Amino acid sequence: MRRGSKADELLSLLFMVMAVASGVCYFAFGPKVFFIVGGIAVLMRIVHYILRFF
């Protein structure tokens, strides 16, 4: 995956949305949901970097 491609931009946008959603979940539902949504966001970002590397 090249930097600036549509897939790269989509994965970056998804990470940003999930990061904001985790912050909202912290105040709305508590820390358990925050860690679940935040963990998924971090895993998506790690996959994004791995795909960009290869």
C-alpha positions, 0 to 999 in steps of 0.5 A: 500500500502506498502512502496517499492511496485511497485504501491508506486514506480510508484506514486513516479515517477509520482509525480517527473515527474509532479514536473519537468514538472510544473517547465518547464511549468512555464518558457514555458507557464507562472504561470497559467499552472504552478499552474495547473500542480503543483496542480495536482502533489500535489494532487497526492502526497496527495493521495499517502500518504493517500493510504500508510496510509490505 
